[in-house]
Amino acid sequence: MDSNKERKSTRKSKKKEEVIIDKISEEQLTKNDKNDKKEKISKNSFNSIEVVVIMVITALFGALIGSAVTYFRDNNGIKIYNKDLQELISTYHSVAEDYYGEVDSEGLLEAGIKGMMEYLNDPYSSYLDSDTSEEFNEKLEGEYIGLGAEIAYNSKEKTLTINAIFEDSPAQKSGLKVGDLIYKIEDKDITDLTLNEITSIIKNGKEGSIVKLDIKRNNEELTIEFKRGKVELTSVEGRIIEKDGKKVGIIKIDIFAKNSYDQFKKVEKSLEEQGATSLILDVRNNSGGFLTTVKSIAEMFLNKKDVIFIVKDKKTEEKQLAGKNKEIDMPVAILINGGSASASEILASALNENLGTELVGLKTYGKGSVQKTKVLSSGATIKYTTQKWMTPTGKSIDGKGIEPTIEIEQSEKYYDTLKDEDDAQLQKAIETVLKGESQ
């Protein structure tokens, strides 16, 4: 993109369309479905796309296919034989070799792993296939290898249009511009490709590899090549709203990714330099992220040794304390709703119970568990619950959520205009922090 202005100009269209960075999605051209825009997340729809509070462990599993190893080594290097595992492997070989019909050995193994996750009967323990796993992990890592653009796919007209280009991205360096129409990728006409094939060509490849695009720009046909490179996902954005002669800083946190803390620090510092004297943290529809990230952000507001949250596993219970003194000391309010979950709830409860921070909006989702993830050799991922977490005062919010201290429904008008002045929850939060400044 040539400027921040171009990128910001697409923000409204992002809300209307399911446009995902470098993952091409079908264009949604109207405001027909207000229920989708209300962003109310039901418990049944909180699936693998949701990002949970995660302590990530990347451990590549060797496939069991063809393996005759049925033992592990303990910390002293002593072999420990596992009869149950031996039986599992024996069953796998029996089915794979003797079943009358055709058997996909990889599919059989995948089904076994899925079965383990389903046996747990836990909505947050699941198996993610390689495609879903890639998207899931990109969100958490906060970066990916690709183009660095938002591309809208119109399934009826079979067109790809550049909606936005990130600064300092491979797309920008190649000379692509907002509005460019892509009609060929690697000399293949996109009308002959499926949506998955288009996505695969653009996304899949090593850093530094070349992708050729044929585009149309103002009726002129051009050929552009770009090098796949690292693209940072923006998960924290800030702006200033002036009211009654005061400057209120608004910080929207979309996800608590690995790099969200660094982004938060930069955004908050910028807002202070612009004269912000109070802050509103907007975690509406933020479904979670890294536990370490939310802990670091919460520490910026708390005093040393304040309890941020409590974690409990099968054997122990441990208080997670702020490790340093607060860096931010100004009136703060937090915007929450039914899509605020896990890490968002940790931030809200930590600031509310330690500082009395007002929580404005609607009751949160209610996810009080912690997951670990393991990346399999196939590229798939399993995630499973290892801990429960509680608020600083020891309350469990799992299945209950956190009640706002100031409850307010969103205005219907906002779903049509998407303007700050029509955002009833935001306006109430602004009123709240300005009141805090005068006290």
VOGU-3710 file (C-alpha; in Angstrom, 3 decimals, decimal comma):
1> mdsnkerkst> 0,000/0,000/0,000  1,219/3,520/-0,703  -0,018/4,974/2,598  -1,783/4,237/5,872  -4,783/6,068/4,459  -5,300/3,437/1,759  -5,161/0,666/4,321  -7,597/2,390/6,661  -9,997/3,006/3,803  -10,682/-0,698/3,585
11> rkskkkeevi> -11,562/-1,128/7,262  -15,321/-0,938/6,710  -15,204/-3,420/3,839  -13,363/-5,836/6,112  -16,361/-5,812/8,419  -18,720/-6,508/5,517  -16,649/-9,221/3,842  -14,942/-12,330/5,064  -11,614/-11,171/3,698  -8,638/-12,918/5,240
21> idkiseeqlt> -5,040/-11,981/4,650  -3,719/-14,088/1,769  -6,528/-16,588/2,391  -8,947/-15,757/-0,395  -12,580/-15,618/0,633  -15,846/-15,146/-1,188  -17,019/-11,564/-1,451  -20,010/-10,478/0,611  -21,283/-7,305/-0,970  -24,193/-6,164/1,187
31> kndkndkkek> -25,178/-5,511/4,770  -27,945/-8,094/4,602  -27,093/-10,221/7,605  -27,083/-7,965/10,654  -26,961/-10,966/12,928  -23,461/-11,731/11,655  -22,403/-8,130/12,187  -23,683/-8,113/15,740  -20,819/-10,531/16,342  -22,688/-12,485/19,008
41> isknsfnsie> -20,863/-15,756/19,411  -22,872/-18,724/20,641  -21,192/-21,394/22,720  -21,855/-23,955/19,976  -20,047/-21,835/17,361  -16,901/-21,320/19,437  -14,916/-23,895/17,471  -11,353/-24,450/16,326  -11,179/-21,047/14,636  -11,460/-19,488/18,073
51> vvvimvital> -8,121/-18,697/19,635  -7,936/-19,878/23,205  -5,661/-19,059/26,111  -2,718/-21,186/25,120  0,629/-22,133/26,536  2,118/-23,421/23,279  4,514/-26,309/23,139  5,712/-27,153/19,627  6,504/-30,859/19,640  6,758/-32,723/16,384
61> fgaligsavt> 5,199/-36,155/16,692  6,738/-38,981/14,702  3,986/-40,898/12,930  3,126/-44,299/14,331  2,799/-45,677/10,803  5,069/-48,686/10,418  6,619/-48,144/13,821  7,465/-51,159/15,938  8,761/-49,105/18,853  6,557/-49,736/21,851
71> yfrdnngiki> 8,618/-48,262/24,624  9,682/-44,897/26,002  12,718/-43,875/28,010  12,377/-42,229/31,406  14,608/-39,413/32,676  17,344/-41,930/33,474  17,279/-43,426/30,003  15,622/-46,659/31,137  13,254/-48,282/28,646  9,625/-48,403/29,760
81> ynkdlqelis> 7,424/-50,724/27,715  3,824/-49,731/27,157  1,455/-52,626/26,486  -1,464/-50,307/25,696  0,543/-48,525/23,015  1,662/-51,877/21,642  -1,985/-52,909/21,332  -2,837/-49,642/19,570  -0,080/-50,160/17,026  -1,055/-53,801/16,560
91> tyhsvaedyy> -4,665/-52,795/15,903  -3,542/-50,159/13,405  -1,447/-52,703/11,470  -4,230/-55,281/11,531  -6,775/-52,882/10,066  -4,362/-51,336/7,569  -3,157/-54,699/6,251  -6,167/-57,010/6,577  -9,260/-54,883/6,020  -11,109/-56,059/2,903
101> gevdseglle> -11,555/-52,592/1,362  -9,093/-49,828/0,552  -7,570/-48,136/3,596  -5,790/-44,791/3,587  -3,083/-45,332/6,189  -2,697/-41,608/6,906  -6,461/-41,193/7,195  -6,595/-44,133/9,598  -3,966/-42,562/11,826  -5,727/-39,195/11,669
111> agikgmmeyl> -8,988/-40,868/12,712  -7,227/-42,429/15,698  -5,858/-39,097/16,875  -9,237/-37,446/16,359  -10,809/-40,203/18,417  -8,468/-39,465/21,325  -9,465/-35,819/21,296  -13,179/-36,628/21,005  -12,917/-39,079/23,903  -11,986/-36,195/26,208
121> ndpyssylds> -15,457/-34,716/25,626  -13,980/-31,234/26,034  -15,067/-28,429/23,658  -11,573/-26,927/23,783  -9,627/-30,130/23,136  -9,611/-30,928/19,453  -7,755/-32,002/16,337  -7,072/-29,379/13,662  -6,228/-30,538/10,149  -3,174/-29,037/8,455
131> dtseefnekl> -5,052/-26,211/6,708  -6,957/-25,151/9,825  -3,802/-25,610/11,878  -1,853/-23,266/9,589  -4,415/-20,490/9,943  -4,703/-21,084/13,702  -0,944/-20,913/14,250  -0,504/-17,878/11,982  -2,958/-15,942/14,119  -1,112/-16,906/17,278
141> egeyiglgae> 2,361/-16,260/15,913  1,288/-12,900/14,497  3,209/-13,412/11,270  3,307/-15,623/8,187  5,133/-16,106/4,904  3,148/-14,676/2,017  2,093/-11,637/0,010  0,942/-9,179/2,648  -2,321/-8,102/1,087  -6,043/-8,491/1,552
151> iaynskektl> -7,589/-10,034/-1,537  -11,323/-10,275/-2,205  -12,597/-13,125/-4,358  -15,859/-12,674/-6,259  -17,103/-16,205/-6,947  -19,697/-15,116/-9,505  -17,381/-13,053/-11,676  -14,301/-15,169/-10,884  -12,210/-12,123/-10,040  -9,516/-11,369/-7,475
161> tinaifedsp> -9,153/-7,771/-6,328  -6,480/-6,272/-4,088  -8,395/-4,661/-1,211  -5,461/-3,506/0,925  -1,691/-3,731/0,985  0,370/-3,780/4,168  3,253/-1,406/4,567  6,730/-2,799/3,902  5,170/-6,059/2,667  6,207/-8,162/-0,359
171> aqksglkvgd> 3,058/-6,889/-2,084  4,061/-3,256/-1,610  7,664/-3,879/-2,623  6,492/-5,563/-5,839  4,484/-2,512/-6,898  0,989/-3,945/-6,428  -1,706/-1,353/-5,674  -5,150/-1,322/-4,121  -7,714/-1,993/-6,857  -5,455/-4,185/-8,989
181> liykiedkdi> -7,391/-7,037/-10,593  -5,519/-10,346/-10,736  -6,475/-12,536/-13,688  -3,543/-14,962/-13,891  -1,321/-16,599/-11,269  1,794/-18,398/-12,493  0,397/-18,153/-16,055  -2,795/-19,935/-14,999  -6,116/-18,197/-15,656  -7,907/-17,956/-12,320
191> tdltlneits> -11,239/-18,796/-13,967  -9,829/-22,311/-14,460  -8,831/-22,625/-10,804  -10,775/-23,511/-7,707  -10,702/-21,262/-4,669  -8,436/-23,737/-2,855  -6,037/-23,856/-5,794  -5,809/-20,051/-5,878  -5,109/-19,955/-2,157  -2,511/-22,695/-2,413
201> iikngkegsi> -0,553/-20,989/-5,207  -0,437/-17,629/-3,430  0,255/-18,938/0,064  2,326/-22,072/-0,233  6,019/-21,607/-0,768  9,270/-20,857/1,006  10,395/-17,390/2,019  12,062/-15,717/-0,953  10,316/-17,825/-3,593  8,863/-15,964/-6,589
211> vkldikrnne> 5,213/-15,765/-7,626  4,167/-14,304/-10,977  0,917/-12,348/-11,235  -0,780/-10,969/-14,336  -2,961/-8,000/-13,379  -5,195/-5,355/-14,877  -4,832/-1,778/-13,657  -6,931/0,968/-15,244  -7,474/-1,227/-18,335  -3,711/-1,764/-18,641
221> eltiefkrgk> -2,321/-5,299/-18,450  0,829/-5,723/-16,343  2,987/-8,605/-15,124  4,270/-8,354/-11,572  6,482/-10,742/-9,636  6,712/-10,751/-5,859  8,924/-12,593/-3,402  7,147/-14,382/-0,605  8,303/-12,868/2,670  7,454/-12,446/6,327
231> veltsvegri> 4,322/-10,427/6,945  3,430/-9,176/10,414  -0,232/-9,360/11,343  -1,553/-6,279/13,091  -3,540/-7,252/16,171  -3,422/-3,947/18,092  -4,568/-0,593/16,738  -5,024/2,751/18,439  -6,605/6,110/17,810  -7,579/9,315/19,622
241> iekdgkkvgi> -11,113/10,542/20,180  -11,483/14,111/21,424  -14,414/15,019/23,628  -15,033/17,892/26,033  -11,519/19,177/25,397  -9,959/15,862/26,433  -8,142/13,257/24,375  -9,200/9,649/24,979  -6,964/6,885/23,639  -8,780/3,889/22,161
251> ikidifakns> -6,795/0,641/21,869  -8,453/-2,204/19,990  -6,915/-5,640/20,654  -8,133/-8,235/18,150  -6,135/-11,167/19,531  -3,362/-11,743/22,066  -0,789/-13,027/19,567  2,892/-13,535/20,272  3,736/-10,038/18,995  0,677/-8,232/20,424
261> ydqfkkveks> 2,525/-7,041/23,545  5,169/-5,225/21,474  2,439/-3,711/19,300  0,486/-2,660/22,395  3,490/-0,864/23,903  4,101/1,084/20,689  0,448/2,023/20,277  0,038/3,098/23,903  3,214/5,185/23,807  2,039/6,878/20,611
271> leeqgatsli> -1,322/7,735/22,174  0,367/9,280/25,213  2,628/11,320/22,926  -0,501/12,572/21,153  -1,859/13,786/24,485  -4,163/10,967/25,616  -5,073/11,364/29,286  -7,276/8,254/29,574  -7,553/4,884/27,842  -10,248/2,515/26,628
281> ldvrnnsggf> -9,185/-1,061/25,942  -11,530/-2,679/23,429  -11,505/-6,492/23,648  -14,953/-7,022/22,196  -14,971/-10,207/20,090  -11,378/-10,953/21,086  -11,447/-14,685/21,684  -8,060/-15,028/23,356  -4,442/-15,835/22,600  -1,179/-16,388/24,429
291> lttvksiaem> -1,249/-16,466/28,207  2,185/-14,810/28,376  1,012/-11,952/26,150  -2,026/-10,998/28,221  0,054/-11,295/31,396  2,608/-8,812/30,015  -0,089/-6,338/28,952  -1,884/-6,583/32,310  1,405/-5,916/34,136  1,601/-2,493/32,504
301> flnkkdvifi> -1,414/-1,396/34,572  -0,818/-3,260/37,853  1,455/-2,898/40,841  4,238/-5,347/41,509  2,966/-8,571/43,126  -0,661/-7,881/42,245  -2,346/-11,179/41,339  -3,137/-11,299/37,613  -4,817/-14,719/37,634  -4,601/-18,117/39,309
311> vkdkkteekq> -3,889/-21,367/37,460  -4,765/-24,811/38,720  -3,821/-28,207/37,293  -4,314/-31,730/38,637  -1,861/-31,256/41,461  -1,062/-27,612/42,091  -2,525/-24,132/42,263  -0,348/-21,121/41,525  -0,884/-17,377/41,626  0,514/-15,477/38,653
321> lagknkeidm> 1,838/-12,163/39,969  2,813/-8,927/38,273  6,583/-8,883/38,149  7,084/-5,135/37,923  5,471/-1,842/38,853  2,864/-0,260/36,624  3,887/1,719/33,563  0,467/3,227/32,820  -1,343/5,335/35,393  -4,456/6,978/33,973
331> pvailinggs> -8,227/6,303/33,994  -9,007/3,100/32,069  -12,205/1,328/30,975  -12,520/-1,997/29,161  -15,101/-2,759/26,473  -16,400/-6,361/26,618  -19,135/-8,474/25,050  -20,172/-12,081/24,482  -17,250/-12,623/22,112  -14,655/-11,608/24,719
341> asaseilasa> -13,138/-14,871/25,910  -10,222/-16,458/27,753  -7,269/-14,026/27,583  -9,705/-11,115/27,208  -11,436/-12,250/30,376  -8,091/-12,502/32,178  -7,300/-8,880/31,306  -10,773/-7,669/32,276  -10,859/-9,490/35,625  -7,263/-8,566/36,517
351> lnenlgtelv> -7,822/-4,831/36,064  -11,321/-4,876/37,524  -10,501/-6,817/40,697  -7,174/-5,073/41,370  -7,970/-1,519/40,274  -11,741/-1,291/40,103  -11,568/-0,743/36,334  -15,035/-0,368/34,822  -16,123/-3,084/32,395  -18,520/-1,631/29,839
361> glktygkgsv> -20,779/-3,637/27,526  -22,187/-7,142/27,867  -21,294/-10,331/29,760  -18,229/-12,138/28,441  -18,100/-15,617/26,951  -16,933/-17,579/30,000  -13,859/-19,648/29,145  -11,758/-20,466/32,173  -9,411/-23,135/30,829  -5,878/-23,256/29,436
371> qktkvlssga> -4,758/-25,388/26,504  -1,466/-26,722/25,213  -0,890/-27,453/21,540  1,271/-29,989/19,771  2,112/-29,818/16,079  2,094/-33,215/14,411  4,501/-34,301/11,688  1,610/-34,102/9,204  1,212/-30,381/9,876  -1,974/-30,947/11,865
381> tikyttqkwm> -2,291/-29,762/15,455  -3,895/-31,134/18,594  -4,886/-28,868/21,446  -5,998/-30,104/24,812  -6,887/-28,647/28,188  -4,182/-28,809/30,855  -5,257/-26,197/33,419  -8,089/-24,110/34,721  -7,669/-20,435/35,524  -9,433/-18,228/38,048
391> tptgksidgk> -9,630/-14,498/38,650  -7,325/-12,768/41,169  -9,899/-13,296/43,938  -10,279/-16,971/43,096  -13,517/-16,850/41,089  -14,108/-19,349/38,290  -15,686/-17,752/35,228  -15,840/-20,966/33,193  -19,292/-21,307/31,680  -20,394/-18,183/33,544
401> gieptieieq> -18,572/-15,248/32,021  -17,796/-11,889/33,610  -20,628/-9,451/34,192  -19,984/-5,861/33,067  -19,946/-3,235/35,773  -21,805/-0,988/33,319  -24,155/-3,038/31,154  -25,205/-1,525/27,858  -26,525/-3,050/24,629  -25,103/-1,982/21,302
411> sekyydtlkd> -27,273/0,372/19,269  -28,923/-1,036/16,134  -27,819/2,017/14,178  -24,161/1,149/14,698  -24,478/-2,051/12,659  -25,474/0,052/9,668  -23,072/2,967/10,037  -20,083/1,491/11,927  -19,409/5,026/13,182  -17,935/5,806/16,600
421> eddaqlqkai> -20,736/8,216/17,401  -23,270/5,404/16,938  -21,306/2,931/19,071  -23,327/3,114/22,290  -20,854/0,995/24,255  -17,854/3,060/23,190  -19,621/6,329/23,968  -20,489/5,051/27,447  -16,878/4,022/28,019  -15,689/7,484/26,959
431> etvlkgesq> -18,146/9,068/29,392  -16,829/6,746/32,113  -13,110/7,522/31,707  -13,753/11,274/31,406  -15,687/11,080/34,657  -12,696/9,283/36,163  -10,387/12,108/35,066  -12,480/14,682/36,898  -12,414/12,798/40,199
//
